[in-house]
């Protein structure tokens, strides 16, 4: 996964509240928006997918996985 996308996903996870949702989209064209099927799956595995999520649709509404929010709370 490109470094910028890794950082963006980490930041979304950091600021997303336990009950919050985020809209992820693959709408930008190459070179900035090129994400293959494997990378898209890697992005989504860090979230609980609420809607969408398929590579064909190129979007997903996600929330923080419960176990990640529990781990974060134990840190703070």
Secondary structure, 3 states (H helix, E strand, C coil): CCHHHHHHHHHHHHHCCCCCCEEEECCCCCCCCCCCHHHHHHHHCCEEEEEECCCCCCEEEEEECHHHHHHHHHHC
